[in-house]
């Protein structure tokens, strides 16, 4: 690697820095609702296509999830306010699903389980979050394929909702089940 390549790598790493809550600025960035992704219609198939910058962002999210053995990550966690996230689906595999412009159209059931978050690394042990246990969603993947009323169940539904919350500017500490709270979590700034 020459100096020019090293500088380019450093710039890319800084471009997609993980946003963790360590300051008011980080809270402000993570609370901004994300913008819809505009897909380009490039041929007669009717599929939307992503641009090079969006493809690089998606790759950065995938790399972060794989390297850190996570279950999902939204673009806003890397400082980009676009409605995109990646998630493992099924959750216990290496398969990463890219979700663009997601929307929950129906939800049912409920369960309260432990969740974690890359952006909230200092939460106390076992933070519990209540979520729907079954959801039907609309979204587009990174190949321009549209999914309508796609069903997610159990842990896959939980991950989808967690990442969608990020895109809406909601953090898991905002979704605590009543009475349980997140004892021990304090803003340290």
ABEGO torsion letter per residue (X at the ends): XBAAAAAAAAAAAAABBBBBBABAAAAAAAABBBBBBBBBBABAAGBBBBBAAAAAAAAAAAAAAAAAGBABBBAAAAGBBBBBBBBBOBAABABBBBBBGBBBABBBEBBBBBBBBAABAABBBGBBBBBBABBBBBBBBAAGBBBBGBBBBEAAAAAAAAAAAAAAGBBAAAABBBGAEBBGBBBAX
